[in-house]
């Protein structure tokens, strides 16, 4: 299982939120590149980055930081936040991003997802962010009214191979992932699933690994010291 330590960017700073609520934003590290290099030193091969400015408004502000990490950290960058057109994907590709995550636009424009998959294949992932099982968009501030399982199935039908699932209620709370919803998602789709939100310990990483998931994103638990990243990477297995 791939372990993806996370960097969320807002106004060029490394920050974290609680349950995706922007009024809870707080800085957790000084420098994105330095943080990414620490991830690499612990054995990580991938990094999950989110441009929160882009996720909320569609206007990305943190391209320089993403490019620096892609070019100088030695990590493969998975990027989400504000990727809503093919031009956005082209810009991310030019920055050196390995995997591009489509979030809100997957709800509003499934034809865009289809075109993205046709062009970039498995370099495209769809981020499914849900509260109480309902998909949220626009930086988790708007409700789509869509059931997360039905939406995941519709994405699989148009060719998506990788899904990143976040249960918003667990994000940044250090209470453990949403086990039941992850298991339901596994039963619903055959896509590779990356779990996001709630990881609170190395035991959580081991349990996600034992579920057979493709990947797990680690955010707040790394910054608080609740997860030993080097141990997590070692126990998760091959990072390919």
SEPA-802649 format. One record per residue (C-alpha): residue in one letter; x, y, z. Coordinates in nm, 4 decimals. Example, Ala and Ser with C-alpha at 12.3 -4.5 7.8 and 13.67 -1.06 7.14 Angstrom:
2
{guro a, u 1.2300, v -0.4500, w 0.7800}
{guro s, u 1.3670, v -0.1060, w 0.7140}
//
This chain:
240
{guro x, u 0.0000, v 0.0000, w 0.0000}
{guro x, u 0.1262, v 0.3463, w -0.0884}
{guro x, u 0.1550, v 0.5933, w 0.1985}
{guro x, u 0.1083, v 0.9509, w 0.0815}
{guro x, u 0.2060, v 1.2152, w 0.3364}
{guro x, u 0.0120, v 1.5334, w 0.2670}
{guro x, u 0.0780, v 1.9006, w 0.2212}
{guro x, u -0.2193, v 2.1367, w 0.2029}
{guro x, u -0.1316, v 2.4798, w 0.0659}
{guro x, u -0.3119, v 2.8067, w 0.1290}
{guro x, u -0.1598, v 3.1433, w 0.0466}
{guro x, u 0.1767, v 2.9683, w -0.0141}
{guro x, u 0.1830, v 2.8185, w 0.3370}
{guro x, u 0.1617, v 2.4591, w 0.4633}
{guro x, u -0.1621, v 2.4413, w 0.6607}
{guro x, u -0.4195, v 2.1996, w 0.8003}
{guro x, u -0.7932, v 2.2317, w 0.8497}
{guro x, u -1.0397, v 2.0517, w 1.0767}
{guro x, u -1.3224, v 1.8857, w 0.8814}
{guro x, u -1.2293, v 2.1048, w 0.5862}
{guro x, u -1.3556, v 2.4197, w 0.7597}
{guro x, u -1.1557, v 2.7205, w 0.6435}
{guro x, u -1.1974, v 2.9136, w 0.9673}
{guro x, u -0.9891, v 2.6415, w 1.1392}
{guro x, u -0.6868, v 2.6928, w 0.9137}
{guro x, u -0.3519, v 2.6867, w 1.0911}
{guro x, u 0.0053, v 2.6683, w 0.9727}
{guro x, u 0.1830, v 2.3410, w 1.0476}
{guro x, u 0.5195, v 2.3724, w 0.8736}
{guro x, u 0.7535, v 2.6448, w 0.7575}
{guro x, u 0.8479, v 2.5420, w 0.4048}
{guro x, u 0.6737, v 2.3066, w 0.1567}
{guro x, u 0.9933, v 2.1813, w -0.0074}
{guro x, u 1.1706, v 2.1225, w 0.3216}
{guro x, u 0.8658, v 1.9322, w 0.4462}
{guro x, u 0.8528, v 1.7224, w 0.1305}
{guro x, u 1.2200, v 1.6363, w 0.1616}
{guro x, u 1.1542, v 1.5140, w 0.5162}
{guro x, u 0.8851, v 1.2848, w 0.3733}
{guro x, u 1.1352, v 1.1498, w 0.1202}
{guro x, u 1.3946, v 1.0954, w 0.3912}
{guro x, u 1.1395, v 0.8791, w 0.5755}
{guro x, u 1.1065, v 0.6588, w 0.2674}
{guro x, u 0.7940, v 0.7990, w 0.1048}
{guro x, u 0.7797, v 0.7930, w -0.2744}
{guro x, u 0.4576, v 0.9917, w -0.3236}
{guro x, u 0.3204, v 1.3144, w -0.1789}
{guro x, u -0.0418, v 1.4264, w -0.1799}
{guro x, u -0.0708, v 1.8027, w -0.2314}
{guro x, u -0.3869, v 2.0129, w -0.2255}
{guro x, u -0.4126, v 2.3716, w -0.3423}
{guro x, u -0.6836, v 2.4879, w -0.1031}
{guro x, u -0.7148, v 2.8218, w -0.2791}
{guro x, u -0.7879, v 2.6375, w -0.6010}
{guro x, u -1.0260, v 2.3936, w -0.4343}
{guro x, u -1.2332, v 2.6735, w -0.2881}
{guro x, u -1.2430, v 2.9252, w -0.5718}
{guro x, u -1.0854, v 2.7577, w -0.8731}
{guro x, u -0.8029, v 3.0144, w -0.8688}
{guro x, u -0.4790, v 2.8343, w -0.7871}
{guro x, u -0.2177, v 3.0429, w -0.6040}
{guro x, u 0.0434, v 2.7865, w -0.5107}
{guro x, u 0.1908, v 2.6685, w -0.8398}
{guro x, u 0.5458, v 2.7745, w -0.7528}
{guro x, u 0.5416, v 2.5619, w -0.4374}
{guro x, u 0.4017, v 2.2594, w -0.6231}
{guro x, u 0.6609, v 2.2914, w -0.8982}
{guro x, u 0.9450, v 2.3164, w -0.6455}
{guro x, u 0.8322, v 1.9965, w -0.4730}
{guro x, u 0.7873, v 1.8135, w -0.8033}
{guro x, u 1.1303, v 1.9169, w -0.9289}
{guro x, u 1.3446, v 1.9050, w -0.6161}
{guro x, u 1.2003, v 1.6677, w -0.3539}
{guro x, u 1.2430, v 1.3361, w -0.5319}
{guro x, u 0.8758, v 1.2567, w -0.4684}
{guro x, u 0.5963, v 1.1857, w -0.7145}
{guro x, u 0.3333, v 1.4557, w -0.6701}
{guro x, u -0.0377, v 1.3829, w -0.6557}
{guro x, u -0.2153, v 1.7189, w -0.6839}
{guro x, u -0.5735, v 1.8255, w -0.6257}
{guro x, u -0.7493, v 2.1579, w -0.5931}
{guro x, u -0.8838, v 2.3698, w -0.8774}
{guro x, u -0.8224, v 2.1225, w -1.1615}
{guro x, u -1.1394, v 2.1913, w -1.3576}
{guro x, u -1.0391, v 2.2073, w -1.7261}
{guro x, u -0.8024, v 2.0328, w -1.9636}
{guro x, u -0.5923, v 2.3503, w -1.9557}
{guro x, u -0.5604, v 2.3106, w -1.5779}
{guro x, u -0.4418, v 1.9533, w -1.6254}
{guro x, u -0.1921, v 2.0647, w -1.8880}
{guro x, u -0.0579, v 2.3241, w -1.6438}
{guro x, u -0.0227, v 2.0609, w -1.3713}
{guro x, u 0.1525, v 1.8290, w -1.6136}
{guro x, u 0.3940, v 2.1081, w -1.7036}
{guro x, u 0.4699, v 2.1564, w -1.3323}
{guro x, u 0.5849, v 1.7960, w -1.3126}
{guro x, u 0.2784, v 1.6548, w -1.1358}
{guro x, u 0.2512, v 1.2762, w -1.1619}
{guro x, u -0.1168, v 1.2251, w -1.0715}
{guro x, u -0.3911, v 1.4842, w -1.1085}
{guro x, u -0.6979, v 1.4736, w -0.8851}
{guro x, u -1.0297, v 1.5996, w -1.0171}
{guro x, u -1.2737, v 1.6911, w -0.7424}
{guro x, u -1.5606, v 1.9363, w -0.7826}
{guro x, u -1.5423, v 1.9287, w -1.1621}
{guro x, u -1.6123, v 1.5546, w -1.1608}
{guro x, u -1.9570, v 1.6347, w -1.0199}
{guro x, u -2.0377, v 1.9261, w -1.2474}
{guro x, u -1.8734, v 1.8016, w -1.5668}
{guro x, u -1.8348, v 1.4242, w -1.6026}
{guro x, u -1.7561, v 1.4710, w -1.9712}
{guro x, u -1.4412, v 1.6549, w -1.8613}
{guro x, u -1.3422, v 1.3526, w -1.6532}
{guro x, u -1.3984, v 1.1265, w -1.9510}
{guro x, u -1.1782, v 1.3476, w -2.1708}
{guro x, u -0.9139, v 1.3656, w -1.8971}
{guro x, u -0.9005, v 0.9871, w -1.8634}
{guro x, u -0.8790, v 0.9478, w -2.2401}
{guro x, u -0.5786, v 1.1823, w -2.2484}
{guro x, u -0.3949, v 1.0956, w -1.9256}
{guro x, u -0.5186, v 0.7470, w -1.8317}
{guro x, u -0.4266, v 0.6355, w -1.4812}
{guro x, u -0.2585, v 0.9670, w -1.4077}
{guro x, u -0.6124, v 1.0884, w -1.3334}
{guro x, u -0.7825, v 1.0230, w -1.0010}
{guro x, u -1.1220, v 1.1426, w -0.8838}
{guro x, u -1.1509, v 1.2820, w -0.5334}
{guro x, u -1.4772, v 1.1915, w -0.3630}
{guro x, u -1.5296, v 1.4042, w -0.0549}
{guro x, u -1.8423, v 1.3216, w 0.1435}
{guro x, u -2.0223, v 1.4234, w 0.4604}
{guro x, u -2.2843, v 1.1796, w 0.5870}
{guro x, u -2.2415, v 0.9906, w 0.2607}
{guro x, u -2.3262, v 1.2920, w 0.0427}
{guro x, u -2.0652, v 1.4299, w -0.1995}
{guro x, u -1.9482, v 1.7852, w -0.1267}
{guro x, u -1.7803, v 2.0292, w -0.3670}
{guro x, u -1.6123, v 2.3724, w -0.3775}
{guro x, u -1.3677, v 2.3068, w -0.0971}
{guro x, u -1.6331, v 2.0988, w 0.0823}
{guro x, u -1.8604, v 2.3996, w 0.1221}
{guro x, u -2.1380, v 2.2993, w -0.1236}
{guro x, u -2.3509, v 1.9852, w -0.1291}
{guro x, u -2.4068, v 1.7995, w -0.4557}
{guro x, u -2.6922, v 1.5889, w -0.3210}
{guro x, u -2.5213, v 1.2800, w -0.4678}
{guro x, u -2.4676, v 0.9575, w -0.2760}
{guro x, u -2.0954, v 0.8838, w -0.2637}
{guro x, u -2.1356, v 0.5190, w -0.3650}
{guro x, u -2.3519, v 0.5955, w -0.6665}
{guro x, u -2.1167, v 0.8731, w -0.7698}
{guro x, u -1.8142, v 0.6439, w -0.7387}
{guro x, u -1.9855, v 0.3853, w -0.9569}
{guro x, u -2.0608, v 0.6483, w -1.2209}
{guro x, u -1.6951, v 0.7517, w -1.2273}
{guro x, u -1.5854, v 0.3921, w -1.2689}
{guro x, u -1.8241, v 0.3539, w -1.5605}
{guro x, u -1.6554, v 0.6373, w -1.7510}
{guro x, u -1.3105, v 0.4897, w -1.7056}
{guro x, u -1.1686, v 0.6250, w -1.3786}
{guro x, u -0.9257, v 0.3766, w -1.2227}
{guro x, u -0.8263, v 0.5558, w -0.9002}
{guro x, u -1.0582, v 0.7092, w -0.6401}
{guro x, u -0.9529, v 0.9122, w -0.3359}
{guro x, u -1.2225, v 0.8944, w -0.0698}
{guro x, u -1.2433, v 1.1441, w 0.2141}
{guro x, u -1.5045, v 1.1299, w 0.4866}
{guro x, u -1.5108, v 1.4953, w 0.5843}
{guro x, u -1.6258, v 1.4223, w 0.9393}
{guro x, u -1.2965, v 1.2452, w 1.0072}
{guro x, u -1.0599, v 1.4834, w 0.8292}
{guro x, u -0.8101, v 1.6443, w 1.0626}
{guro x, u -0.9772, v 1.4907, w 1.3681}
{guro x, u -0.7331, v 1.2063, w 1.4481}
{guro x, u -1.0288, v 0.9778, w 1.5216}
{guro x, u -0.9515, v 0.7025, w 1.2706}
{guro x, u -1.0709, v 0.6581, w 0.9117}
{guro x, u -1.4315, v 0.5922, w 0.8170}
{guro x, u -1.3972, v 0.2148, w 0.8117}
{guro x, u -1.7575, v 0.1281, w 0.7274}
{guro x, u -1.7785, v 0.3706, w 0.4364}
{guro x, u -1.4464, v 0.2525, w 0.2999}
{guro x, u -1.5635, v -0.1078, w 0.3141}
{guro x, u -1.8887, v -0.0141, w 0.1393}
{guro x, u -1.6888, v 0.1610, w -0.1306}
{guro x, u -1.4711, v -0.1470, w -0.1782}
{guro x, u -1.7837, v -0.3562, w -0.2337}
{guro x, u -1.9278, v -0.1043, w -0.4792}
{guro x, u -1.6357, v -0.0432, w -0.7168}
{guro x, u -1.3251, v -0.2167, w -0.8469}
{guro x, u -1.1221, v 0.1059, w -0.8757}
{guro x, u -0.8065, v 0.1380, w -0.6686}
{guro x, u -0.8992, v 0.3288, w -0.3541}
{guro x, u -0.6885, v 0.5780, w -0.1604}
{guro x, u -0.8196, v 0.6499, w 0.1894}
{guro x, u -0.8017, v 1.0078, w 0.3135}
{guro x, u -0.8989, v 1.1592, w 0.6456}
{guro x, u -0.8837, v 1.0505, w 1.0064}
{guro x, u -0.5605, v 0.8492, w 1.0152}
{guro x, u -0.4528, v 0.8733, w 1.3777}
{guro x, u -0.1879, v 0.6073, w 1.4330}
{guro x, u 0.0386, v 0.3497, w 1.2751}
{guro x, u -0.2231, v 0.0924, w 1.3675}
{guro x, u -0.4668, v 0.2718, w 1.1363}
{guro x, u -0.2109, v 0.2411, w 0.8554}
{guro x, u -0.1737, v -0.1311, w 0.9208}
{guro x, u -0.5511, v -0.1807, w 0.9201}
{guro x, u -0.5902, v 0.0080, w 0.5912}
{guro x, u -0.3115, v -0.2042, w 0.4447}
{guro x, u -0.4821, v -0.5213, w 0.5602}
{guro x, u -0.8068, v -0.4063, w 0.3931}
{guro x, u -0.6203, v -0.4220, w 0.0637}
{guro x, u -0.6440, v -0.0531, w -0.0184}
{guro x, u -0.4179, v 0.0984, w -0.2815}
{guro x, u -0.3120, v 0.3950, w -0.0720}
{guro x, u -0.3520, v 0.5973, w 0.2465}
{guro x, u -0.3032, v 0.9711, w 0.2919}
{guro x, u -0.1467, v 1.0895, w 0.6168}
{guro x, u -0.1907, v 1.4523, w 0.7145}
{guro x, u -0.2391, v 1.5877, w 1.0630}
{guro x, u -0.1177, v 1.2668, w 1.2265}
{guro x, u 0.2271, v 1.3258, w 1.0782}
{guro x, u 0.2476, v 1.6876, w 1.1898}
{guro x, u 0.1417, v 1.6060, w 1.5474}
{guro x, u 0.3793, v 1.3108, w 1.5706}
{guro x, u 0.0950, v 1.0592, w 1.6074}
{guro x, u 0.2258, v 0.8611, w 1.3092}
{guro x, u 0.5841, v 0.7491, w 1.2598}
{guro x, u 0.6085, v 0.7998, w 0.8839}
{guro x, u 0.9190, v 0.5856, w 0.8329}
{guro x, u 0.7530, v 0.2958, w 1.0159}
{guro x, u 0.4283, v 0.3485, w 0.8236}
{guro x, u 0.6094, v 0.3332, w 0.4918}
{guro x, u 0.8040, v 0.0241, w 0.5965}
{guro x, u 0.4961, v -0.1627, w 0.7178}
{guro x, u 0.2770, v -0.0606, w 0.4249}
{guro x, u 0.4967, v -0.2481, w 0.1775}
{guro x, u 0.6251, v -0.1631, w -0.1673}
{guro x, u 0.5769, v 0.2054, w -0.2559}
{guro x, u 0.5215, v 0.1803, w -0.6284}
//
